[in-house]
Amino acid sequence: MSTGLGIKAFEWVDDGPGGYRFFVLEPPEMPVREAYAKLVKKIEAGLAVRYLRSSDFPGSGASQNRLYLNGTAVNGRIDESEGTPTVVVDGREYSWEEFGEFLSSFNGFNFRLECFDACESVETTPDPERPNPVWWLPEPEPSNPTISGITNPPSCESLPCSNPTIPSAYRLWPDRHQSAGLS
């Protein structure tokens, strides 16, 4: 008796499989066309999301541009190159040191690293829903928000303390940092 019907798809890089890899495992009685259709959907979902973005500073040299997470989550694959562990994100291979640099904007944050089998389906959004960390505070009304006595404050993206990779629910206004003695 067969364990199941497995179909793999991979990108051909430098004379071998690399980059993007996708795999589905279905019950043995499933028609191959249906399993293939599931694989195609998994490929489309995987290619539709980018977990890394470039800083792209205008007019600066390539040395000034860096890659950052495009949200608060990243999906990828643990791999190996010449006996050294690597990470594949967005179809490109990176060293663990480079991967750590992508996370540098989250210095001081907690994280969870979860490993799962290649045939499992997981959430692919770079910004998954998170519970509100300050759930006890009332939500400001969207039409006329008031924060620290400021009516219609500027968006956090326009503030000097902003970090676009941090979800707005986790950002603090500069006067809150100072009044709380945080710098």
C-alpha positions in Angstrom: 0.0 0.0 0.0 1.2 3.5 -0.9 1.8 6.2 1.7 0.4 8.8 -0.7 0.8 10.7 -3.9 3.6 13.2 -3.7 4.5 15.8 -6.4 7.5 18.1 -6.2 8.2 21.3 -8.2 11.5 23.1 -7.9 13.5 25.8 -9.6 16.7 24.7 -11.5 19.6 26.7 -10.2 23.3 26.2 -11.1 22.9 22.7 -12.5 20.6 21.5 -9.7 17.5 22.0 -7.7 17.5 25.2 -5.7 15.6 28.4 -5.2 11.9 27.9 -4.9 10.7 24.3 -4.0 7.1 23.2 -3.6 5.7 19.8 -2.6 2.2 18.3 -2.0 1.4 15.0 -0.5 -2.1 13.7 -1.1 -3.9 10.4 -0.4 -3.0 7.6 -2.8 -6.5 7.4 -4.3 -6.5 11.1 -5.3 -6.4 11.6 -9.1 -3.1 13.0 -10.3 -4.7 16.0 -12.0 -6.3 17.1 -8.7 -2.9 16.7 -6.8 -1.3 18.7 -9.6 -3.9 21.4 -9.4 -3.2 21.7 -5.6 0.5 21.9 -6.4 -0.1 24.7 -8.9 -2.2 26.6 -6.3 0.6 26.2 -3.8 3.2 27.5 -6.3 1.0 30.5 -7.2 0.5 31.4 -3.5 4.2 31.0 -2.8 5.3 33.2 -5.7 2.7 35.9 -4.9 4.3 36.8 -1.6 7.6 38.6 -1.0 9.1 38.4 2.5 12.1 40.6 1.9 12.2 44.2 0.6 15.1 46.5 -0.3 15.8 49.7 1.5 16.4 51.3 -1.9 17.9 54.6 -0.8 17.7 57.0 -3.8 21.0 58.2 -5.1 23.1 56.0 -2.8 25.5 53.3 -3.7 24.7 49.7 -3.6 26.5 49.4 -0.2 23.8 51.6 1.4 20.9 49.4 0.3 19.9 46.5 2.6 17.2 43.9 2.7 14.6 43.9 5.4 11.6 41.9 6.3 8.5 43.1 4.4 6.3 42.6 7.5 6.6 40.7 10.7 6.8 37.2 9.4 8.9 35.3 7.0 8.6 31.9 5.4 11.5 30.1 3.9 13.5 26.8 3.8 16.5 25.6 5.8 19.0 24.3 3.3 22.7 23.5 3.1 25.5 24.7 0.8 28.9 23.2 0.9 28.3 21.7 4.4 27.1 25.0 5.8 23.5 25.6 6.8 21.7 28.3 4.8 18.3 29.9 4.5 16.3 30.2 1.3 13.8 33.1 1.3 11.9 34.4 -1.8 13.8 31.8 -3.8 17.3 33.1 -3.0 19.8 31.5 -0.7 21.3 33.5 2.2 23.7 32.7 5.0 22.4 32.7 8.6 24.4 35.9 9.1 22.6 37.6 6.3 19.3 36.3 7.6 20.1 37.8 11.0 20.8 41.2 9.3 17.3 41.1 7.8 15.9 40.8 11.3 18.0 43.7 12.7 15.0 46.2 12.6 13.4 43.9 15.2 16.2 44.2 17.7 14.7 43.6 21.2 11.6 41.8 19.9 10.7 38.2 20.8 10.3 35.6 18.0 9.2 32.1 17.3 10.9 29.8 14.8 8.7 27.0 13.7 9.7 24.2 11.4 7.2 22.2 9.4 7.3 19.6 6.6 7.5 20.8 3.0 4.2 19.2 2.1 2.3 21.1 4.9 0.4 24.3 4.0 1.1 27.3 6.2 0.1 30.9 6.3 2.0 32.9 3.7 1.2 36.5 4.6 4.2 38.6 5.6 2.0 40.4 8.2 -0.2 37.9 10.0 -3.0 39.0 12.3 -1.7 39.5 15.9 -3.7 40.2 19.0 -3.6 43.8 20.2 -0.8 44.0 22.8 -2.5 46.9 24.6 -6.0 45.4 24.5 -7.0 47.2 27.7 -6.7 50.7 26.0 -9.8 51.9 24.1 -9.4 51.9 20.3 -9.3 55.4 18.9 -12.2 56.3 16.6 -11.0 56.1 12.9 -12.7 59.4 11.9 -11.0 61.6 14.5 -8.2 59.8 16.5 -6.8 61.4 19.5 -3.4 60.3 20.9 -1.7 62.1 23.8 -4.1 65.1 23.3 -3.1 65.5 19.6 -6.1 65.6 17.3 -5.5 63.9 13.9 -1.8 63.2 14.6 0.5 62.6 11.6 0.8 59.0 10.4 3.5 57.1 12.1 5.4 56.7 8.8 6.1 60.4 8.8 7.6 60.5 12.3 11.3 60.2 12.9 10.9 57.2 15.1 8.9 55.2 12.7 10.0 51.8 11.5 7.8 50.7 8.6 8.5 47.0 9.4 6.8 47.3 12.8 3.0 47.0 12.6 1.2 50.2 13.6 -0.4 48.4 16.6 3.1 48.1 18.1 4.4 51.6 17.4 4.6 54.3 20.1 4.6 58.0 19.6 7.8 59.9 20.4 6.3 61.8 23.3 5.3 58.5 24.9 8.9 57.2 24.6 10.2 60.4 26.3 7.5 60.6 29.0 8.0 57.0 30.0 11.8 57.5 30.2 12.5 55.4 27.2 14.9 56.4 24.5 
